[in-house]
């Protein structure tokens, strides 16, 4: 039987859809174990109330998952219906409540911290990437697709939103009905999955330092950029998982745990936050997926920061400004850019909202490995006095490579919100 190309594409699409279904089957399945209780309510010296909640999200593989949660109600709260939810591995202690209160007071909205994502250690004391890799290996070997740890991690995030909605419906005059979700690393991965699992409940998402969508392309980029996989993903490479992606069975599993598979569901505003010196991901990782995401989509590079995003004020400013835009308190800009390769490399950047300033960031490296590069900036002026248009121009290196991106900085209420273009790496002419 001769198969036409359109028919082949249709069958491939159906196969991907079928392989994607387990995550939605799992996270949407009812679980009688779900429940929550208020542990304490504390009035803070700076104003506001901190409520600690203990939640049981599910039973996964015979293991009951429990989570510490913190809900911070700021003094003088003006926007109670949308909460920021930080997906984390712990929750702040009493000594750290002041920082959470500062954030909540700054955005005049509730802040939720969901802890114990994932529950760990499990399976002979495995944690973090080693634990995730173990569950992927079991899913691959057993063909039991309830194994991937991202599924219970995501289900816990959904149940946390249920918990906050139920509690505030009882305790507040105006309850929480929507969320802005953020988290870093594995919790950034969970943030992506929360976005595609419950798009109608989210005003926006801001996954941090999970610059890894489109797994097959990312694994190829590791080899092209560095000659090998990052040492930071050794927990996966020791089980041969990156190489398995190139097999049909491995590609099926990769599709199930890759937010890129479900990207069309991520219709809410998205802010990807990445460190330029993150040792997990190649510098150009976002170029493998960014333009495939539905709009609105944004990216912020944090220069001279690694996986820990050391420039925390830049991240906090971006998040608070982006949250204000996602909740309708300010307008999100439309940013476009076009690259040109002439005597110099150039980026022509346009924005429908005039930024307060524009910057060019660049770094050089003898190879495509920019993990130890030093990033420097210079301010760029508007083109012909047009405050909505800027040009970034960088000379080609005589040898080695130069990486370049543009940054526009916006005033949003009382916050300063930086946003970036994608990174481009250029070599000698």
Beta strands, then each sheet from edge to edge (+ up, - down):
strand 1: 35-43
strand 2: 49-60
strand 3: 63-73
strand 4: 82-87
strand 5: 111-114
strand 6: 178-184
strand 7: 202-208
strand 8: 269-275
strand 9: 297-302
strand 10: 335-341
strand 11: 345-351
strand 12: 357-365
strand 13: 376-380
strand 14: 382-383
strand 15: 386-394
strand 16: 401-412
strand 17: 415-420
strand 18: 424-427
sheet 1: 1+ 2- 3+ 5- 4- 6- 7- 8- 9-
sheet 2: 10+ 11- 15+ 14-
sheet 3: 13+ 12- 16+ 17-
sheet 4: 13+ 12- 16+ 18-
end
